[in-house]
């Protein structure tokens, strides 16, 4: 499933909490986990959950008095989209540009070079 958009930090924090739970999760479960971590009020968490549902990241279903949330996008799908956006925006989709920036002009160690070569060789076989 395509990722609708990239998330602001606060919404990403809520998604991290949801991805770590067994779906569906209630608003109160998310709030109980988020409030001590971020010092947020329950209304803040509820607002963020509403935004995530509106943006297509969560399916929300009311059961009795409680609202249950199920992620529509996996953590892996989101990270792949975020990484792709980062690569395109800051490195013109250039792996060489990314690696160069990561090492700031220094050379990566032999283990890292070996891992990169192994990864590149495995990708070559996928073509």
N, C-alpha and C positions, 0 to 999 in steps of 0.2 A: 504494500500500500504506500503511495507517495505521502511524504510528510507535508502537512499543510503549510507550515512556515517554521521558522526558527523561534525558539522560546526565549523570553526574557529570563533572567536569573531566578527570580522568585517562582515563576511557573515551572521552571526546570527542577527546582528543589522539590516542589510538590510531586512532580512526575517521578523523581527518584524514589520518593517515599512509596508511591503507588506501585512502581515496578518491583519494589522489594517485597510487596505483600502478595498474598494469594487473592486474586480477583474473584468477585467484586469486593470492594472495600467501601465502608460507609464514610460519610463526611466526618463523623465524630472520631472514627478510627484515625483518619488522616490528620485531623486537628490534634488529637492526643499525641501523635508522633511528631508533628511539625512544631507545635507551640513551644516545647522545651528546647528544641534545637535552634529555633530562629527567634524566640521571644516574640512571636506573633500572637495576636488575639484570635479567637475562633472566627470572628467575622472576616478577618483578613484571609484565613484559610478558605472559608466558604466563597469569598469573592474570587480567589484564585481558581478554585474548582469550577466555578461557573464560567470563568474565562476559558479554561481548558476545554470544557465541554462545547462552548460556543465556537472555539477554533478547530474542533474536530479531533482533539487528542483523547477525549474521554466520551464514553457513552454513559449517561446518567439515567437512572431509573428510580422512581419513587415507589417504595414499598412501605405502606403504612405511613408512619411519621418520619421514616429515615430515607435518605437518598443514597443509593448505591452507585459506585463508579467502577467502570471497567476500561482499561486502556485500549485504545483502538490502534495504537502504534507501539511496537516493541521498543525497548531501550536500544537494541542493536540497530533497528531501522533509523531511529532518531540520530544516534551517534554517527552512523554512516552519512546521513544527510548533512549534519552539522560539519563533519569533517570535509565532505565534498565542497560545501560552501566556503569553508575556510581556505581550502586549497585553491579554489578558483579565485576568490577575492584577493588573497594575499600573495599567492605564488603562481598565478596564471596556469594552474593545473600542472605545474612542473614539480615532479618529485625531487629532481636535482636542486631546484630552488628551495624547497622545504628543508631538505637535508643540509644544505649549505647554511641556511638560516639557523637551524638547530645547533650547528657546531660553530657558528660565528667565526669562520675562517680557520678553525682548528680541524685537524683530521680525526675522524672517528677511530676508535680502537679496532684491532684486528677482529675481535669477536663480533662487533657491530657490522663491520664490512662483510664478514662471512655470512651473517644472518641476512643482510640485505641481498647478497649475491644468491643465497639459497631461495629467498622469497622471489627474486626476479626470475630465476631459473624455473621455479614452479609456475609462475605466471606465463612464461613462454610456452609451456606445455598446454595451457588452456586455450591458446589461439587456434 
